[in-house]
Amino acid sequence: MTLYKRKSQKITPKRIFICTEGSVTEPRYFNDFIEYFRISQAHVIVIPREDSLSSPSQIIDKVNQFVKEQKVNKKFIQGDEFWLVLDTDSWGPNLHETIDDAVRRKYKHAVSNPCFEIWFLLHYKTSNEIISEIDRFDTKSSINMALHQYPISGLNKTDYIPKTDELVINQYKKKSNFLKIYD
């Protein structure tokens, strides 16, 4: 009789690195999201930015620099994902060139239109409601004013993150144009 032994396999979880255009709001949101949902199957790390350079090309440069450091320090793992989180703002050709570069490098990207704060507003209004008042939500300041109509505490863990599952389901059913995720 032959005994079969199962070989143990060391499985290294995929790591997801996120580099955002904003240096405060977006990193805080993603870090709170990671903590709230106790994401343990994957390592999600917000790439820190010490500077205020935020154009799309500067963000992809930061990711390129980070990837290079990971490879030099032998910390790069096959299957790691690198994400750029960008706003449409008024970047024009810079945004399109950056997205083309990201695609070539196999980076994933999420683009919010017009700004990341639209994601917060989508926790309280459906995309159809926003579209019906589109002229009212064309700038970051107008979106922030609309958000302050709701009883928000300023804490992602109470204001937004518990509503994320419902928001995602609603937005994907409606095929919202406010946030596009590409991989």
N, C-alpha and C positions, 0 to 999 in steps of 0.2 A: 504494500500500500504506500502510495506516494503522498507525502504531506506537502501541502502548499502553504507557503508562508507569504503573507502580504508584505510587500516592501513598503516601508514608510516613505512618504514623500514629503519633502519640505516644500510647502506652498507659500510663496511670497505674495502677499496681497498687492494688487495694483495700487499705485499711488496716483493721486490726482492733484495737480498743482494748478492753482488759479492765480492769474495776474490780472488785476483790475485797473481800470482807468482812474477811478477815484482812490484816494489814499486813506480815507477814513470810513465813509458810509458803507461801501461795498465790502471791504475786509471785515468790518465789524459784523455786517449781516451774515457773511459766509461763516465766520468763526462761531457766531451764535447758532447758526443753522446746524453746524457740525456738532456742537455741544448738545443742543436741544434733542436732536435725533440720535445722539450717541452712535455716530457712525464709526463702526469698528472694523467692518469688512474691508475698508479701503482707507488709506491715509490721505486725508485731504489737507493740503497745506496752502495757505494764502501766501504767495510770494511777497515778501515785504518790500516796500518802496520807501526809501529815505528821502526822496526828492519830490518835487512837485511837477515833474515832467510827465504830461499825461496825454500827449497826442498818440493816436494808434501806432504810429511807427516807433515812438519811444517805448510803448508798452511791449511791442514785439521784440525790440532790442533788449529789453529787460529779461524777457523769457529766453531769448537766445543766449544771453550771458549766463542765466541761471542753468540752462541745459548744459552749456559748456563746463560750468563749475561742477555739475553733477558727474559728468563724464571724467573730468580731470581727477576728481576725488574718488572715482570708482564707486559712486553712489547711484549711478543711473541703472535702472532696472528696465529690461525690455517690457513693454506694455504700459509704462508710465504714460499718463495723459497730461498734456499741457493745454490749459484753457486761457483764452483771452476774453475778458468781459469788457465790452466797449459800448459807448453811446454813439448815436449817429451825430449828435451835436451839429457842428458846422464844419466837419473835417473834410468834406468833399472828396477829392481824389486820394487824399492821404488814407482815408478809411478803406477805400476800394483796393488800393495797393497793398495795404496791410493785410486785408483779408485774403487777397491772392497769395501773398507771401506765407500766411498762416496755413493755407490749404497745401501749398507746395511742401511745407515742412511737416505736414500732418498734425498740426496743432488744431484743436477744436476751438470754436469761438461762439459766443453769445452776444448778440447786438440788441440793445434796447433803443426804442424810438419814442420820444426824443432823448430820454435820459433814464438812468437806473431807478429814479424815484417813481417812474411809471409802474414799475414792478410793485412798489408799495401800494400805490393807488388801486392796482388790480386786486388787492386783498379786500377792498371795500366796494368796488364797482365792477360790473362785468365789462368785458370789452365792448359789447353792444351799447352799454350806457355811455361809455367814454366816447365811442365813435359818434353817438348822437349829439355830443357836445364837444366835438373835436376842436373847435376854435378856442375853447376854454382851456384846453390842456396841451398847448403847443410849446410851453417853456417849463423849465425846472421850477421857477418861482410860482407859476400858475398851478402846477401840480402840487407843490408844497402847501399853497394856500388851500387847495381842495382837501388835502390830507388833514389839515388842522380843523376841518369841520367835523371830524370824527373824534371820539374820545380816545386819543392815543397818548400813551404815557412816555413815548420816546424809547421804549425798550422793545427790541425785536422779538424777544422771547414771549412777550405778552401781546404785542400789537399785530405781529405779522406771521411769525413762524407757525403757530398752531393752526393757522388758516391756509397753509401752503398746499396741503393735499387737495382740498376743495378748489382752490384757485387754479391749480395746474389742470385738474380735470375739466373745469369750466372753460379755461382758456384754450385747451387743446380741442375741445369739442367745437368751439367757435372759430378755431384757427385764427387767433388774434394776430394782428400785424404789429403789435407793440414789442414783442420779444421773439426773436428768432434764434434757435439753437441749431448749430451745424456741427456735424461730426463726420 
